[in-house]
């Protein structure tokens, strides 16, 4: 595994550290990221005021939030393979500001998940990924819940990570 570092960034100066990041991301996303990109995947770290963004194959696919490595909304393989919470258009502006997804705004749930799993939040009209969050209950309980919080939003369109990754991809 080859690693590349930004100037003055030594977090990925060793292949062992890059492997650790990919392993943690694989656990969090329930995807075998190393298998997905190959064992010679290049991992680059971009440090900014919002934290670390990890590029795999020059794409901003992961970021560090606190002590967790999480996927960005640019990580297509994660978006397509992860359970989804589809929200009505009334919930869209709230999700795009980082609000917790509440039961009344949910139109449907696609896929199975357990409490603590990552899920993708989509809008019902266009099916676009609005955010990614942590399930506050399992999918079966969520389907039968009529009120209260269902998903804690961790990353959303227009948050600081989104803005940072957009500058990297342009």
N, C-alpha and C positions, 0 to 999 in steps of 0.2 A: 504494500500500500504506500503510495507516494503522497506526501502532504506538502502543501504550499502555505506559506504564511504571508500575511500583509506585513509591510515594514513595521517594525516595533511591536509586533504581535508574536509572542512566543507560545501561545496556548497550544498550537498544533505543531510545535517544532519536532515532535516525534511521532512516527507512525503509530505507536502504542496509544497515544492520546486520541488520534483520529479514530482508531478502532473502538476505543472506549465510547466516544461520542456516537458512532454508528450503532454500537450495541445498545446504548441507552435509548436512542431514537427508535430502534427496532422494537424494543420492549414497550415503549410508550405508544407506538403506532400499530403494533401487532403486525408489522410488515418485516420481512427479512431484507433490510435495506442493503446489506452487503451483497446478498445474492442478486438483488434487483440491479445494482450498479456494477457488480463485479468486485473481486477482492483487490483490484488495483485502482479502486475509485479514488479520485483526487478530492481531498477535502481542503477547503480554504476558509479561513476565518476573516470576517470583516468586522472590525470593532467600531462602534459608534456610541453616541451618547445614549442610545436606547438599549445597548447591550451587544451581544455577539450574534451575528448571522453567519450560518455555515453554508457555504456553496459547495455543491456536489456537481461536477461537470459544468462549472461556471453558473449554475442556477441556484438562487437562494431558496433552498428547500427546508432548512431547519433553522431554529433560533433557540437561544437559551433564555428561559424565563425563570428567574430565581435559580433553583437548583435542578430544573428540568429541561431536557432538550425536547422541543416540540416541533411539529411540522408547520410550515407556512402555508398560506392559501395558494402558493405557486406549485405545491407538491401534488401534481396531477394524480400520480399513482395512489397517494393517500386519499385524496378526494374521491376517486372512483371506487375504492375498495372499502371504505369506512361506512358504518351505519350513518343514516341521515335523519335529521329532524327537518321537516318541511314546514315552513311557517307562512301564515297568510301575509298579504301585502301590508296590512296594518302594523304588523310586528317589525317589518323591514327597517324603518328609521331607528327603532330602538336597538335592534341587534347591531346596526351599523354605528351605534354609539357605545357598544359594549354591554348592553343590558342583559340580564339573565333571561333566558327563554322561559316564558310562563306557559302553563298548560293551555289556557284559552287561545293563544296565538298559534298553536300547532294544528296543522291540517292533517298530517300523517307522519308516521314513523316508518322508515325503511331499514330493514336489517335488525339484528338482535345485538344487544349490548348489556353490560352489567354496570352497576354503580362504579364510577371512577373511570370508565372507558372514555376515550376520545370519540366525539361524534362531529359530523359536519352539519352546518346549518345552511339550508337552501331556501330560496324564495319560491313560492308556489307558481308564480307566473312565468318566470324564465328558467328556473332550475339552476340559478347561479349560486355559487358558494358565497355566502355572506360572512361566515365565521366558522370557528372551530371552538368546541367547548368540551367540558367534562360533564358526563352524565351524573345527575344527582340521585338517580334511581335506575333500576333495570328497565329494559324496554317493555316488558309485559305490564309492569306496574305503571309506567308512563302512559301506555295506551289507555289505561283505565282511570287515569287521574284527570279530573275536570278543573282543578284549580291549583295554584301554587307553582313554585319553581321546578323546572325539569332539567335544564342545562345551564351550568355556569359558563358563560362565554369567556374564553381565554385569549382569543385572537380574532380580529374582525377587520373587514374592509374599512379603511380609513384610520386604523389605529397607528401608533408610532412604528411598529414593526412593518406593517403594510406599507407605510410611506417610505421607510428605509429600503425595503426590498424592491419597491417600484423604481427607486433611483438606481439600484444595482442592475435591474433588468433592462433599463432604457439605454 
